[in-house]
Amino acid sequence: MNLILLGPPGAGKGTQAQRLVDRLKVPQISTGDLLRAAVREGTDLGKQAKEYMERGELVPDSIVVGMLEERIKADDCTPGCILDGFPRAVSQAEALAGVFSGLGRALDHVVSIEVPEEELVKRLTGRRSCPRCGAMFHVMFSPPKQEGVCDKCGGELITRADDNEETIRNRISVYREQTEPLKKFYQEKGLLRPVDGTGTPQEIEKKIAEVVGQ
Ligand code: AMP
């Protein structure tokens, strides 16, 4: 099954993608994670992407689309994948359609996770993540057992550089302007599955499983 998780920053795409990996047994592809890894490793791509990410803007398609295409062509994606954070603009959705058709694969569902803006800001400012294993925590809603330490792998938890209020507001407005038009794009193709993204991660997972028929 090929699935897109669409939603503003803080909607819970990463959290739900990890749960769907276990349920559907297909890998998660997060362009944000791929880009952060490139920035950490100091690759040419990472150097080019860094300033856009720090401002909360979209990294140009010339960087992101090739990165995504290379990942999606890997063997582990043959049974399907869960796309988290891609596409983020109509141009990327069109590029993705080309990649899928070239591989003889098709998109099954686009799950749009809906969360009000003030809730997003609350979620993002308290967010902590583990750069080693990708686990996510929240200082109030799901704190780790030991402050600053990942429950899963013992790694040191960090606050993402772009999880400050100014950048968060910018990321949300970039979402409204550039990414939200994708809802209409996929609705017209009969692929859009809106899901209420408020509630516990378990409740939201259940709703997603229902709309994708799992
Ligand atoms: P995320 O982890 O999905 O919230 O992404 C963090 C940042 O990485 C975004 O604010 C963008 O700067 C960049 N990014 C991630 N995915 C994309 C994408 N598909 N297109 C452009 N920029 C992206």
Residues whose N, C-alpha, C, O or C-beta is under 5 A from the ligand:
A	BS01	AMP	P9 T31 G32 D33 L35 Y52 M53 G56 E57 L58 V59 V64 D84 G85 F86 P87 R88
